[in-house]
Amino acid sequence: MKRLIGTITVLVLLVVVPSSAIAHQGNPNFRSEITSITPAAAGDGLKVQIENFDDNVQIVNRTGKEVVIKGYDGEPYVRTSPDGTVEVNLNSPAYYLNEDRFANVTVPKKADAKAAPEWKEVDDTGLFSWHDHRSHYMGLNTPPQVKDESAETKIFDYSIPATVGGKPVKINGTLTWVGDQSGFSIAPLIALVVLIVIGLIGVSIIRRRRDEEDGNDSGEAGPEDDKGPAEAW
């Protein structure tokens, strides 16, 4: 029975773990890509890319200048210094909104885009990665622009404002629907696991009955034989 439980556990993990992992890596049906930094000269040494399909924006500051990423209300959100120090503004509403893919969070009252920044150091390598709602589709359903789910479709262009050495720049990108890439439905796997579990239980019961029958046929003493003849009342 322990072996059966172990087998069931492995099967469940094979179904659940991959689907859970995908849920934390963005949506594979989309591709969010950084297309340019404008003006180009201001962005020299600033590397920006999208991680996990459409999930996070990652910047690496090698400009030798201070780079500040703006929040959704134009407030300072992230600051990276020439020495590699990375800080986040705890008074930026974006700091809290970015904790959830669909911004389903409660922003504390202290977070005010007009308040003076309250900086908190989070890294010292000049690298920072964050979830930015401007770079992905915020809806739960298929975007209305998509008429054919198997066809690649542009959803929208986006821009993330920033400053490099105090000068304004824009980090530009494009979100594209690349078609249903999953080709995967968890329902058939669940049904398969259920059938396998039922089969394993059936095999276990049959083996147990055979073992009991083999024991009785071989003349081995059963529980009553150990007690001697039963008394008549």
Secondary structure by P-SEA (a helix, b strand, c coil): caaaaaaaaaaaaaccaaaaaaaacccccbbbbbcccccccccccccccccccccbbbbbccccbbbbbbcccccccbbbcccbbbbbccccaaaaaaccccccccccccccccccccccccccccbbbbbbccccccccccccccccccbbbbcbbbbbbbbcccbbbbbccccccccccccccaaaaaaaaaaaaaaaaaaaaaaaaaaaaaaaaaccccccccccccccc
